[in-house]
């Protein structure tokens, strides 16, 4: 897994964001104003996967009172690989309502990576399994 940099800065539309909710991070895509597209909520990871959907919500709902909003700071190489910001937002919005959540194979981090880079990318769990 590559080293990633995150910072507590003002997000811009198309940014990948996260919040530390204790034992793990919850990820989403900032789309502007105070709105976020997320794959379920931070508390959904412990619920029934069949009920988890990609949804549009406000930042307060995304944060769940758990912590600070962090923004992914992309390296130069990552900036060259990422989709244009408007395309990231449009893609995230096009996925609202979809399900298929799986904590290992199709989670909020996979969703955010797919929106930004066009592929799910590896998570810590993926790296451990390998």
Buried (B, 14 or more C-beta within 10 A) or exposed (E): EEEEEBEEEEBEBBBBBBBBBEEBBBBBBBBEEEBBBBBBBBEBBEEEBEEBBBBBBEBEBBBEEEBEBBBBBBEEEBEEEBBEBEBBBBBBBEBEEBEEBEBEEBBBBBBBBBBBBBEBBBBEBBEEEE
